[in-house]
Amino acid sequence: MLGRLDLTAPWGLVFDPKPECCLTFFVVSRGSAVFETSDGDVRWLAGGDFVLMCQPTPLQATLRDHPGSPAVPARSVITPAVERRDCRPGGVFRHGGGGTLTNIIGGRIDIDSLAHNPLLRSLPAVIHVRGEQVSPASWLETTLQFIASEMQSDQPGAATVVSRLVDVLLVQAIRTHLAQSPQTTGSWLRALVDPQIGRALALIHEQPDAPWTVQILAERVAMSRSAFSARFSDLVGEPPLTYLTRWRMARATRLLQTTTHSLSEVAARVGYDADAAFSKAFKRWHGVAPGTFRRRRPPLSNMVPIPADGR
């Protein structure tokens, strides 16, 4: 779900936690707000601030113009607009008492599972990027300008453009978090910024179907096999080939849920020449064979899609 909130003081919205894993984000494009979570975290948000919630089990979040303002369930504002069909990706939702205006761009990206996604597992519960921490000509302001422009556009493909810009927004926010908080960053995130291990991760992500071995990966990043294996395990938290299998299974899961590719094609796309080997690996990881998994699980329904291949 993606949309713009036009909020006039006094106002307050409560966003209930979802049973599924998800990423929730808010960007204050005008005005200010108080951001609270059900675990007691309270933050003041100014214009240009970005908040990303990354909990495996999402927290309840409340946005208000002032700590004392009453808050209503966000669904009571959003659901009627959806039912009236005057909402679309990039739609505008209005609420409040008619006072000072605050604009917030918000959205949610549903995630099938965190079990196979070490990046999402490594993120803190809340990432807060302050507008003053970046220059006026920075990625945040530029991306927000593009998003705002597309949200007001009736041009064909506007929703797709907005979705891709949101992808950029999320990636850049995580990059900023890494740059600003290296001392509190989890080991897997440190692996991303390590020149050699980060490159090895990129190779695995970009080419999961390649016949990777520890030796080949080590050679590609100009390290000895033993040094590479030790550093990879230390930073990522598991050996290279274990991580490779984890990523392949994550990719296979997405392909099974979001495409009509045959099992043989899915197997080939994640590096398995033989269907039997793929089926055995998948069953060991998920507890069921890939065909059974596809029949049992409903397809993902991300309103703001993330490319399955990360590109």
PLY file of the C-alpha trace (Angstrom):
ply
format ascii 1.0
element vertex 311
property float x
property float y
property float z
element edge 310
property int vertex1
property int vertex2
end_header
0.00 0.00 0.00
1.31 3.46 -0.85
-0.27 6.84 -0.49
-0.04 10.43 0.66
-1.64 11.60 3.88
-2.88 15.21 3.98
-3.35 15.82 7.70
-4.63 19.00 9.35
-4.23 19.67 13.08
-5.32 18.26 15.37
-4.86 14.76 14.00
-3.66 11.30 14.99
-3.57 7.93 13.26
-2.92 4.47 14.68
-1.44 1.88 12.32
-2.14 -1.61 13.65
0.54 -4.30 13.44
0.06 -6.86 10.71
0.20 -10.64 11.25
2.62 -11.01 8.35
6.13 -9.65 8.18
6.35 -6.28 6.52
8.29 -3.07 6.14
6.40 0.12 6.95
7.72 3.56 6.12
6.72 7.20 6.58
8.30 10.30 5.08
7.30 13.76 6.30
7.28 15.92 3.18
5.74 18.95 4.91
5.16 19.94 8.52
6.05 17.78 11.52
4.75 14.82 13.49
5.21 12.74 16.62
5.99 9.07 15.90
5.31 6.48 18.63
5.53 2.69 18.71
3.86 0.26 21.07
7.20 -0.57 22.73
7.52 3.02 24.03
9.73 4.54 21.34
8.82 8.22 20.75
10.42 10.38 18.05
9.76 13.87 16.76
9.73 13.98 12.98
10.47 17.15 11.04
10.07 17.89 7.35
12.27 15.59 5.29
12.54 12.91 8.00
12.21 9.27 6.98
11.18 6.41 9.29
11.38 2.73 8.33
9.92 0.06 10.62
11.60 -3.31 10.17
10.25 -5.52 12.95
9.76 -9.22 12.05
6.51 -8.89 14.02
5.52 -5.28 13.28
4.84 -2.93 16.16
1.80 -0.74 16.39
2.72 2.77 15.23
0.99 6.06 15.99
1.48 9.36 14.20
0.14 12.61 15.70
0.60 16.31 15.24
1.08 16.69 19.02
1.51 14.20 21.91
-1.91 15.07 23.30
-3.89 14.78 20.09
-6.44 11.94 19.94
-5.75 9.21 17.38
-8.14 7.14 15.31
-7.38 3.86 13.53
-5.73 4.59 10.19
-8.00 2.03 8.55
-11.00 4.27 9.38
-9.48 6.90 7.09
-7.97 4.66 4.43
-10.62 1.93 4.05
-13.52 4.26 3.10
-11.35 5.89 0.40
-10.45 2.47 -0.98
-14.09 1.40 -0.98
-15.04 4.58 -2.83
-12.38 3.64 -5.37
-10.82 7.07 -5.22
-7.61 5.51 -3.97
-4.78 4.11 -6.08
-1.05 3.68 -5.48
-0.10 7.26 -4.84
-3.64 8.18 -3.75
-4.35 11.00 -1.29
-6.05 10.40 2.07
-7.31 13.38 4.08
-7.95 13.63 7.80
-7.87 16.14 10.64
-9.40 19.18 12.26
-8.66 21.82 9.65
-5.57 23.41 11.23
-1.91 23.38 10.20
-1.21 21.02 7.29
1.20 18.10 7.45
1.94 15.91 4.42
3.22 12.37 4.94
4.04 9.80 2.28
3.58 6.32 3.71
3.51 2.74 2.59
3.84 -0.90 3.48
5.72 -3.66 1.70
4.64 -7.17 2.67
7.45 -9.68 3.11
6.79 -13.40 2.77
9.35 -14.43 5.38
12.37 -13.08 7.19
13.80 -16.56 7.65
15.76 -16.43 4.41
16.51 -12.70 4.35
19.53 -11.85 6.50
19.43 -8.17 5.52
15.95 -7.67 6.96
16.76 -9.78 10.02
19.77 -7.58 10.73
17.97 -4.24 10.62
16.94 -2.48 13.84
13.26 -2.16 14.70
13.20 1.47 13.54
15.50 3.32 11.15
15.17 7.10 11.42
16.93 9.25 8.82
16.70 12.93 9.73
16.32 15.48 6.98
19.08 17.68 8.41
21.53 14.77 8.29
21.64 15.00 4.52
22.35 17.93 2.22
19.48 19.79 0.50
20.51 18.30 -2.84
20.68 14.79 -1.40
19.05 11.57 -2.54
16.20 11.96 -0.01
14.92 15.29 -1.24
15.48 14.40 -4.88
13.68 11.05 -4.58
10.79 12.63 -2.67
10.40 15.25 -5.38
10.18 12.54 -8.02
7.69 10.55 -5.94
5.51 13.61 -5.33
5.55 14.45 -9.02
4.55 10.94 -10.08
1.85 10.72 -7.39
0.18 13.76 -8.93
0.59 12.44 -12.46
-2.05 10.70 -14.50
0.54 9.48 -16.98
0.54 5.77 -17.93
2.87 3.77 -15.71
2.91 6.32 -12.89
2.18 3.65 -10.28
5.09 1.54 -11.52
7.45 4.52 -11.45
6.38 5.34 -7.88
6.97 1.73 -6.84
10.51 1.77 -8.22
11.22 5.12 -6.58
10.09 3.67 -3.25
12.58 0.84 -3.79
15.30 3.48 -4.22
14.09 5.29 -1.10
14.31 2.15 1.02
17.75 1.16 -0.28
19.16 4.64 0.25
17.70 4.82 3.77
19.42 1.56 4.69
22.68 2.83 3.16
22.43 6.02 5.22
21.79 3.95 8.35
24.92 1.91 7.63
27.02 5.02 7.12
25.76 6.80 10.22
25.66 3.90 12.68
28.59 1.58 11.92
29.19 0.90 15.61
25.66 -0.42 16.14
25.33 -2.24 12.85
24.83 -5.99 12.87
27.57 -8.19 11.47
25.68 -9.05 8.28
25.26 -5.38 7.45
28.98 -4.86 8.05
29.54 -7.61 5.50
27.75 -5.51 2.89
30.23 -2.67 3.25
33.28 -4.94 3.42
34.94 -4.53 -0.02
35.61 -8.23 -0.58
32.78 -9.96 1.30
30.32 -7.37 0.01
31.45 -8.17 -3.52
31.03 -11.90 -2.89
27.49 -11.30 -1.63
26.74 -9.25 -4.73
27.99 -12.08 -6.96
25.77 -14.59 -5.19
22.74 -12.29 -5.36
23.25 -11.37 -9.01
24.03 -14.89 -10.25
22.39 -17.49 -8.00
22.42 -19.93 -10.92
26.22 -19.84 -11.28
28.18 -22.94 -10.17
29.72 -21.22 -7.17
32.24 -22.90 -4.90
34.18 -21.40 -2.03
37.32 -21.49 -4.16
35.71 -19.68 -7.10
34.18 -17.00 -4.89
37.50 -16.48 -3.11
39.32 -16.09 -6.42
36.74 -13.58 -7.69
37.38 -11.32 -4.70
41.16 -11.85 -4.66
41.40 -13.77 -1.39
42.75 -17.12 -0.38
40.15 -19.82 0.16
40.78 -20.13 3.90
40.87 -16.37 4.57
37.72 -15.81 2.52
35.81 -18.60 4.25
36.81 -17.37 7.70
35.94 -13.71 7.05
32.67 -14.57 5.29
31.57 -16.79 8.19
32.55 -14.16 10.75
30.69 -11.29 9.08
27.69 -13.09 7.60
27.24 -15.56 10.44
27.30 -18.72 8.32
29.62 -20.38 5.77
29.54 -19.22 2.14
27.78 -22.28 0.73
25.16 -22.25 3.46
24.39 -18.65 2.62
24.32 -19.53 -1.08
21.70 -22.21 -0.43
19.69 -19.78 1.72
19.65 -17.21 -1.08
18.76 -19.80 -3.71
15.84 -21.02 -1.62
14.64 -17.44 -1.10
14.76 -16.86 -4.85
13.01 -20.16 -5.53
10.28 -19.25 -3.05
9.63 -15.97 -4.83
9.60 -17.61 -8.25
7.17 -20.29 -7.12
4.81 -17.69 -5.68
5.02 -14.96 -8.30
5.55 -16.75 -11.62
4.14 -19.65 -13.59
7.57 -21.06 -14.40
7.77 -24.83 -14.35
9.61 -26.50 -11.50
12.43 -27.35 -13.90
12.81 -23.71 -14.90
12.73 -22.54 -11.30
15.40 -25.11 -10.45
17.61 -23.91 -13.31
17.20 -20.26 -12.36
18.54 -20.94 -8.86
21.45 -23.14 -9.88
20.15 -26.70 -9.90
20.65 -28.82 -13.02
18.56 -31.70 -11.71
14.95 -31.38 -10.56
15.49 -34.08 -7.94
18.40 -32.18 -6.34
16.37 -28.98 -6.27
13.33 -30.73 -4.80
15.46 -32.36 -2.10
17.12 -29.07 -1.15
13.82 -27.18 -1.15
12.10 -29.81 1.00
14.98 -29.77 3.48
14.60 -25.99 3.73
10.80 -25.62 3.78
9.64 -29.03 4.93
7.58 -29.66 1.78
8.37 -30.30 -1.90
8.28 -27.26 -4.21
5.16 -28.44 -6.03
3.29 -28.88 -2.74
4.55 -25.50 -1.53
3.23 -23.76 -4.65
-0.20 -25.36 -4.28
-0.50 -24.54 -0.59
0.80 -20.99 -0.51
-1.13 -18.05 -1.97
0.84 -15.70 -4.23
2.46 -12.65 -2.69
0.43 -9.47 -3.11
2.89 -6.63 -2.58
1.27 -3.31 -3.45
4.76 -1.88 -3.80
6.70 -4.64 -5.55
10.36 -5.39 -4.97
12.04 -7.13 -7.92
12.63 -10.76 -7.04
16.18 -10.58 -8.35
17.00 -7.40 -6.48
17.84 -5.60 -9.72
0 1
1 2
2 3
3 4
4 5
5 6
6 7
7 8
8 9
9 10
10 11
11 12
12 13
13 14
14 15
15 16
16 17
17 18
18 19
19 20
20 21
21 22
22 23
23 24
24 25
25 26
26 27
27 28
28 29
29 30
30 31
31 32
32 33
33 34
34 35
35 36
36 37
37 38
38 39
39 40
40 41
41 42
42 43
43 44
44 45
45 46
46 47
47 48
48 49
49 50
50 51
51 52
52 53
53 54
54 55
55 56
56 57
57 58
58 59
59 60
60 61
61 62
62 63
63 64
64 65
65 66
66 67
67 68
68 69
69 70
70 71
71 72
72 73
73 74
74 75
75 76
76 77
77 78
78 79
79 80
80 81
81 82
82 83
83 84
84 85
85 86
86 87
87 88
88 89
89 90
90 91
91 92
92 93
93 94
94 95
95 96
96 97
97 98
98 99
99 100
100 101
101 102
102 103
103 104
104 105
105 106
106 107
107 108
108 109
109 110
110 111
111 112
112 113
113 114
114 115
115 116
116 117
117 118
118 119
119 120
120 121
121 122
122 123
123 124
124 125
125 126
126 127
127 128
128 129
129 130
130 131
131 132
132 133
133 134
134 135
135 136
136 137
137 138
138 139
139 140
140 141
141 142
142 143
143 144
144 145
145 146
146 147
147 148
148 149
149 150
150 151
151 152
152 153
153 154
154 155
155 156
156 157
157 158
158 159
159 160
160 161
161 162
162 163
163 164
164 165
165 166
166 167
167 168
168 169
169 170
170 171
171 172
172 173
173 174
174 175
175 176
176 177
177 178
178 179
179 180
180 181
181 182
182 183
183 184
184 185
185 186
186 187
187 188
188 189
189 190
190 191
191 192
192 193
193 194
194 195
195 196
196 197
197 198
198 199
199 200
200 201
201 202
202 203
203 204
204 205
205 206
206 207
207 208
208 209
209 210
210 211
211 212
212 213
213 214
214 215
215 216
216 217
217 218
218 219
219 220
220 221
221 222
222 223
223 224
224 225
225 226
226 227
227 228
228 229
229 230
230 231
231 232
232 233
233 234
234 235
235 236
236 237
237 238
238 239
239 240
240 241
241 242
242 243
243 244
244 245
245 246
246 247
247 248
248 249
249 250
250 251
251 252
252 253
253 254
254 255
255 256
256 257
257 258
258 259
259 260
260 261
261 262
262 263
263 264
264 265
265 266
266 267
267 268
268 269
269 270
270 271
271 272
272 273
273 274
274 275
275 276
276 277
277 278
278 279
279 280
280 281
281 282
282 283
283 284
284 285
285 286
286 287
287 288
288 289
289 290
290 291
291 292
292 293
293 294
294 295
295 296
296 297
297 298
298 299
299 300
300 301
301 302
302 303
303 304
304 305
305 306
306 307
307 308
308 309
309 310
